Structure formats: C-alpha cells, structure tokens
C-alpha cells in the first residue's frame, strides 16, 4: 500500500493516461468537428445545390448506394467523433450528478479541459474555481484534478481497473480464475 509521501506516477495507469489524452484533445476535437460539419455542409450546398439532409433523403428515396464513397467515409468520421464527444459529455454529466464530489469535480474538469476557451495558466484556473471550491491551492488543485480524472476514468472505462480487481475477485471468483 502506498503512503501519502510516496509519489503516485499516473503514467503507470493506462486508464488515467487514456482519460488524460481524451480530455487534452477535447477542445481540439470539438473545434474540428464543428468546422468539419460546416465545411461539409457548404461543400454540399455548392456542389449539389441543396442541404446534406435533402441530398441524403433524395439518395435514399432513389435507392442509390453511397457505400464506400468519400461521402460515406467523411460522414462516418464525423459520426465517430460525435459519438466520442457524446460519450465523454454523458460520462461527465454522470460524474457531476452521481458522485459524492461530482459538482466539484465537474468544475475542475470543465475549467481545466472542457470550457470553450482555454484558460491561460493554472493561476487562472484556480482563480476561476474559487467560487466552486473553497480554499483551493496549487496542491489541492492537482490532487483534486487527479481524483476527478480517476472518477471519470471509472465511468468511461468501467470498474474493472487494476486497483479494483481484488474486490471483483471476491464477488466473482470463478470469472477471475480463482475457485471458492
């Protein structure tokens, strides 16, 4: 068991790393998705003289097949990005609504990663957090941000993390290779 004085290296935890990467890319993905959708809409209006929705409706009504086309590939890429953002957004809402520190964690994640405009530095983030978290210092910010990311990781990637395997083994020994 780790003591308080031991430094926990979150690079060892792949779930934390995946959540970190996902949150770090959030603003870029939102921006890219929004601009990509607008570009596709404009291109369709220029090339086909109608909206995407009208175009797709007419293709489906005519029985045309767009499988394997550039249109289909671009639409699938946009859809995957949208689904990833939707998953992250719903996970954050679950965290906010259901976790005992959900509101606090929400604001930490929001100002650190999710707000439309990125704040300039940690000082600005901490100052913006003060109405939501009393007595927040640098150390408290980093500790609570890690806790928020751990809680979000549990929602995103499930309960079966390395740290929780022993608990799961007690409840489901046969599924984890132990017999009773």
C-alpha positions in Angstrom: 0.0 0.0 0.0 1.3 3.4 -0.9 1.9 6.0 1.8 1.0 9.7 1.5 4.6 10.6 1.0 5.0 8.3 -2.0 4.6 9.9 -5.3 2.0 8.2 -7.4 3.1 8.1 -11.1 -0.1 8.2 -13.1 1.8 7.2 -16.2 1.7 3.7 -14.9 -2.1 3.7 -15.1 -3.2 3.3 -18.7 -6.7 4.3 -17.9 -5.6 7.6 -16.4 -3.4 8.1 -19.4 -6.3 7.4 -21.8 -8.6 9.8 -19.9 -5.8 12.4 -19.9 -5.3 12.1 -23.6 -9.1 12.3 -24.2 -9.5 15.4 -22.1 -6.4 17.1 -23.5 -7.9 16.7 -27.1 -11.4 17.6 -26.2 -11.3 21.3 -27.3 -9.5 20.4 -30.5 -12.0 17.7 -31.3 -15.0 19.9 -30.7 -13.5 22.6 -32.9 -12.5 20.2 -35.6 -15.9 18.5 -35.5 -17.8 21.8 -35.7 -15.6 23.2 -38.6 -15.7 19.9 -40.4 -19.5 19.7 -40.3 -19.7 23.3 -41.6 -17.3 22.6 -44.4 -19.2 19.5 -45.5 -22.5 21.5 -45.4 -21.0 24.3 -47.5 -19.4 21.9 -50.0 -22.7 20.1 -50.4 -24.6 23.3 -51.0 -22.1 24.4 -53.6 -21.7 21.1 -55.4 -25.3 19.8 -55.2 -27.4 22.9 -54.7 -29.1 21.6 -51.6 -28.5 20.8 -47.9 -27.0 17.5 -46.8 -30.3 16.4 -45.3 -32.2 17.0 -48.6 -29.4 15.3 -50.6 -29.3 12.2 -48.4 -33.1 12.0 -48.4 -33.2 12.1 -52.2 -30.4 9.4 -52.5 -32.3 7.1 -50.1 -35.6 7.7 -51.9 -33.9 6.9 -55.2 -32.4 3.7 -53.7 -28.8 4.9 -54.5 -25.9 3.3 -52.6 -23.2 5.5 -51.2 -21.3 2.7 -49.5 -17.5 3.1 -49.9 -17.8 6.6 -51.2 -15.9 9.7 -49.9 -19.3 11.0 -48.7 -19.8 7.9 -46.6 -16.2 7.9 -45.2 -16.4 11.5 -44.2 -19.9 11.0 -42.6 -18.5 8.0 -40.6 -15.5 10.0 -39.4 -17.8 12.9 -38.2 -20.1 10.4 -36.6 -17.3 8.6 -34.7 -16.0 12.0 -33.4 -19.5 13.0 -32.4 -20.1 9.7 -30.6 -16.8 10.0 -28.7 -17.8 13.5 -27.6 -21.3 12.4 -26.6 -19.8 9.5 -24.5 -17.4 11.9 -22.8 -20.1 14.5 -22.2 -22.6 12.0 -20.8 -19.8 10.5 -18.6 -19.1 13.9 -17.2 -22.8 14.5 -16.5 -23.0 11.2 -14.7 -19.9 12.2 -12.6 -21.5 15.5 -11.8 -24.9 14.2 -10.9 -24.0 10.9 -9.1 -20.5 11.2 -7.5 -20.3 12.5 -3.9 -17.9 15.2 -5.1 -19.4 15.4 -8.6 -20.1 19.2 -8.7 -16.6 20.0 -7.5 -15.0 17.5 -10.0 -17.2 18.8 -12.8 -15.9 22.4 -12.4 -12.3 21.1 -12.1 -12.6 19.2 -15.4 -14.6 22.0 -17.0 -12.1 24.8 -16.4 -9.1 22.5 -16.9 -10.2 20.8 -20.2 -13.8 21.4 -21.4 -14.6 25.1 -21.4 -14.7 26.5 -25.0 -11.9 28.9 -24.3 -8.7 27.5 -22.6 -7.6 29.5 -19.6 -4.1 30.8 -19.8 -2.5 29.1 -16.9 -3.0 27.2 -13.6 -3.4 30.5 -11.7 -6.3 31.5 -13.9 -7.9 28.1 -13.5 -7.6 28.2 -9.7 -8.9 31.7 -9.5 -11.9 30.7 -11.7 -12.5 27.7 -9.5 -12.6 29.7 -6.2 -16.5 30.2 -6.3 -16.9 26.5 -6.7 -14.1 25.1 -4.4 -13.3 26.8 -1.2 -9.7 27.2 -0.1 -8.1 25.8 -3.3 -4.4 25.9 -3.5 -2.0 24.5 -6.2 -1.6 21.2 -4.3 -5.3 20.9 -3.8 -6.0 21.7 -7.4 -3.6 18.9 -8.7 -4.8 16.4 -6.1 -8.5 17.0 -6.8 -7.9 17.1 -10.6 -6.3 13.6 -10.3 -9.2 12.4 -8.2 -11.7 13.8 -10.7 -9.9 12.1 -13.6 -9.8 8.8 -11.7 -13.5 9.0 -11.1 -14.2 9.9 -14.7 -11.9 7.0 -15.8 -14.1 4.6 -13.8 -17.1 5.8 -15.6 -15.5 5.8 -19.1 -13.6 2.6 -18.9 -15.5 0.6 -16.3 -15.0 -0.7 -12.8 -12.5 -3.4 -13.8 -9.4 -1.4 -13.2 -6.2 -2.9 -11.9 -6.8 -1.4 -8.4 -10.3 -2.8 -8.2 -9.6 -6.4 -9.4 -9.2 -7.8 -5.9 -12.6 -6.5 -5.0 -14.1 -8.0 -8.1 -12.3 -11.4 -7.4 -14.1 -11.6 -4.0 -17.5 -11.2 -5.6 -16.9 -13.2 -8.8 -14.0 -15.7 -8.1 -14.7 -18.1 -11.0 -14.7 -15.3 -13.5 -11.3 -14.2 -12.4 -9.5 -17.6 -12.3 -10.0 -18.4 -8.5 -12.2 -21.1 -7.1 -14.0 -20.9 -3.9 
